[in-house]
């Protein structure tokens, strides 16, 4: 089974693909979708099309997406939510099950501390996936979401079923 992890962002969206065989985890691919400047609809389109391309290439069965964290800036949270939606919608045509995880939950699953910083998460991703070097921060966060999904009890209801 393949899991696509997504760390959404309106300017940089991280992605990571892992493959599960029994209890073994294998790194497949990761990277960052950089939307550059331009207006928000164009950036959202780039996220959507890029995630579709990743899905078509790697054929994941499940997607793990980091939930939106509501900080002080409501405008930023709304843009992040739209970027997240663009990535999620890319999975609909392939009936990929979608699971959502809070950032604290992902950090807790990987580092053992919900307040871990990004470099701690990056380090654990490198170790768990036996990578030669650290992945880019946004790609690392996406791989962390996928790893969190793998390590989390799968008995909960996926979001995609709730949307049906």
CORFENVEN-V995197 format. One record per backbone hydrogen bond with DSSP energy under -0.5 kcal/mol. CO is the residue of the C=O (numbers start at 1). NH is the residue of the N-H. Records with the same first field share a line. If there is no record, write none. Layout:
CO: NH + NH
This chain:
1: 20
2: 61 + 62
3: 5 + 18
4: 64
5: 16
6: 8 + 66
7: 14
11: 35 + 36
12: 14
13: 33
14: 7
15: 31
16: 5
17: 28 + 29
18: 3
19: 26
21: 23 + 24
24: 21
26: 19
29: 17
31: 15
32: 34
33: 13 + 35
39: 43
40: 44
41: 45
42: 46
43: 47
44: 48
45: 49
46: 50
47: 51
48: 52
49: 53
50: 54
51: 55
52: 56
53: 57
54: 58
55: 59
61: 97
62: 4
63: 65 + 99
64: 6
65: 101
68: 70
69: 71
72: 74
73: 77
74: 78
75: 79
76: 80
77: 81
78: 82
79: 83
80: 84
81: 85
82: 86
83: 87
84: 88
85: 89
86: 90
88: 91
89: 92
91: 94 + 96
92: 95
97: 63
98: 159 + 160
99: 65
101: 67
102: 106
103: 107
104: 108
105: 109
106: 110
107: 111 + 112 + 113
108: 112
113: 116
117: 120 + 121
118: 122
119: 123
120: 124
121: 125
122: 126
123: 127
124: 128
125: 129
126: 131
127: 130
136: 140
137: 141
138: 142
139: 143
140: 144
141: 145
142: 146
143: 147
144: 148
145: 149
146: 150
147: 151
148: 152
149: 152
153: 156
158: 161 + 162
159: 163
160: 164
161: 164
